[in-house]
Amino acid sequence: METRSCPECGEAIKGRIDKKFCSDLCRNSFNNRLNSDDNNFVRNVNNTLRKNRRILEGFLKKEDKITLSRQKLSDKGFNFTYYTNQIITRNNHTYNYCYEFGYMLLENNLVLIVKRKKD
């Protein structure tokens, strides 16, 4: 009978014939290391999107929409590169959304912030 070893620590594997790791700790460590690069990128993007959403929500408060300077958003750390989706209206206006909060870049470095109405 062939001796199998754990791909994480090298220990001999005892138990079922299809068992790949010696313990849950080794299985988790192996998979976390394997996925860490991909997960790190996704985690950073998601953190930026959540931060953008919080900033938009903070400015909007209980208003339906508000206009403010682009600099105010930048000062809070808003990153204009990341948004979840983009909507172009019939009037050819482009809104970038971070989840349910959207913004449209206006002239004179102004930004219109809106909240999407529930369908």
Secondary structure, DSSP 4 states (H G I P E B T S, - for coil): -PPPB-TTT-PBP-S-TT---SSHHHHHHHHHHHHHHHHHHHHHHHHHHHHHHHHHHHHHTT-SEEEEEHHHHHHTT--TT--SEEEE-TT--EEEEETTEEEEE-GGGEEEEEEPPP-
